[in-house]
């Protein structure tokens, strides 16, 4: 392999890595009109049983929720999805005033915080 071929491959790999990084950043953008003051609270949400942030892997969004039989359902992308009980964070410090769901198409619901009850 010539030096030119090695450089071309190296540049191609760098471009591919950059494209993946930009695509990941675009997918994890905050919602429109997001309040930057809430960013620390969102970052404090950890996947149950881990030290992994819910928001490092998924978009966490305010959502509507309802009780259905013996479980919660969260509105995600226009669909009501059942919230696995083990994904519910027992947080009472929700400053959003709404339920929050952290979800990806690949992993489903990773974290859920109920709205603060008044």
FENLINPE-V765558 format. One record per helix or strand. SS is the DSSP state (@ for helix, = for strand). FROM is the first residue (numbers start at 1). TO is the last residue. If there is no record, write none. Layout:
# FENLINPE-V765558
ss->SS from->FROM to->TO
ss->SS from->FROM to->TO
This chain:
# FENLINPE-V765558
ss->@ from->3 to->27
ss->@ from->36 to->43
ss->= from->46 to->46
ss->= from->53 to->53
ss->@ from->54 to->57
ss->= from->59 to->63
ss->= from->65 to->68
ss->= from->71 to->76
ss->= from->79 to->82
ss->@ from->85 to->87
ss->= from->88 to->89
ss->= from->99 to->104
ss->= from->108 to->113
